Amino acid sequence: MIHTFSSYQSAIKIALIMLAVLVGGCASQRLETYQALRGTEVQRPVYYYTEVETEASDTASGPTVEPDPFLSEIEAKVLKYQKQWQAQLESETPMPNLFYDLSADTMKAYRELAASPEDAKARLAQPISLELLVALGYEWNPGLKSAREKIWAVLEQYPQAVYLENVLRQYNAFTKQLDTKVGPLTHKEMIAMKFPFPGTLALKGQVITEDVLIAQKEFEIVLRNLVTEIKLAYYDYLFVVETIHINKENQELLQQMIAIAQAKFRVGQGKYSNVIMAQVELSKLANVIITLEQQRETIIARLNTLLNTSADLPLGMPIPLEKERIISTLDELYELAIQKRQEIQKQKLAITKMGLVVEMAKQMTYPDPTLGSSYFENRSIGELKHTEKMPMTFMTQRTLNPTNTAWFGHRNSYIHEMGVKIEAIEHRIEELESSLRFVVKKHHFGMETANRSIRLYRQTLLSQARQALSAANTAYQAAQIDFLSFLDAQRTLLNLRIEEQRALRDYHQHLAQLEQAVGMILPKQPLVRNF
């Protein structure tokens, strides 16, 4: 056993010595190999000589396209449209031919006042005019701001159209690898260039211009409706304030008559029932005044909402308006409504835009010509010297002949779809014109009815009612009639005065709604001449 163990140890020592010699030889050989490599130029692949080393020269000799002067001119014109619209929006009068004239000196002053909200709110506490409310509404109303910002948003489409064409005119390079699952990835860089038709870019600019005009019409619609709402609320405000004033005058008259009735009752010439009836009538007037004052606060909240201010903001007394009437006949109003109504103009602009889109779609049925080149490295031909150029498996190809382009049915379907939509819009315009005639007729009739009522009240009924009340007052004090007859005369005059103000309010409101239907402020003459 001892002899066997000694033999085992000797074998281990011999193995360790042989392993040390082997490792030392390998290290010496690897060192010699590394030292040899340091003095030898590494063999570079063919790609280095064909692509990397000659990159500058290849780039210079690659396919290039000179800028198209005609296309550059169209691009400049398209961007010029944007600048013109921006200058118009930034001017004092943002857009011509608006529904309400904002160029007057008074309107400019009120719009400047709107830039200082605290000063403007303080001004609202003083007697207010319709022009002040319209000017502040123009500057503060959020719906109008939204419509104005939409125009700015559409203007940003001009540079997008130009930049897109600029991108298409430049080289489009990508290095997506072709994974064949066998061998190395050999797909190389592909270059391509597109030559857009100048006519297509011009049509894009025209389409954007139509979009701007449509956005402008939408702005005019919002402004028109805002001005109309302010007018309607302002006329209600005038009516309520004047009605409160009339009822307070009658309240004072009743208080005087109650004093007379009490004096007669004390001397035995009157009845106590007359005093009670007068007090009941006075209480009714007080309740009516309270109701009207609450209605006034509601109207003030409505106006403040249109101005985008606090609903509880106090407003001053409204300034009465000059009484006017239109001079256009009903047939003339029909024609003006069809010409000036913003919704009809918007639909016609939509038809024009779709016509341009159809024309552009027809031009784009054949794609723009494209210059492209790509190749695969073919390593099956053997190793090349670094001075030799690698042959291309696929040479540069040009597709400049649109007659070879395939026809795609979906484009024809799109053009047909646009044609159907244009017909639908034309029918929509017919519907708008038909309904517009009814609206014009309705408000013209309402305006004429209110006009006749005002003339009747002012020329006949009010003067007769005042004479009747004056006679009744004299007769009652002389004990010739009872108190009930006096109250009837007083109620008659009160109701006629309120009805006159109601007719005047209805006239102004029908006029405002008629102008809203027509889409413009109508020429007028003083209404007082006809009363």
Secondary structure as UniProt FT lines:
FT   HELIX           2..38
FT   HELIX           46..47
FT   HELIX           48..52
FT   TURN            53..54
FT   HELIX           55..61
FT   HELIX           69..90
FT   TURN            96..97
FT   HELIX           105..114
FT   HELIX           117..124
FT   HELIX           130..140
FT   HELIX           142..155
FT   HELIX           157..168
FT   STRAND          190..194
FT   HELIX           198..266
FT   TURN            267..268
FT   HELIX           272..306
FT   TURN            307..308
FT   TURN            311..312
FT   STRAND          324..326
FT   HELIX           330..340
FT   HELIX           342..363
FT   TURN            364..365
FT   STRAND          370..373
FT   HELIX           379..381
FT   TURN            386..387
FT   STRAND          397..399
FT   HELIX           402..404
FT   HELIX           409..456
FT   HELIX           457..461
FT   HELIX           462..477
FT   TURN            478..479
FT   HELIX           483..518
FT   STRAND          524..526
FT   HELIX           527..530
//
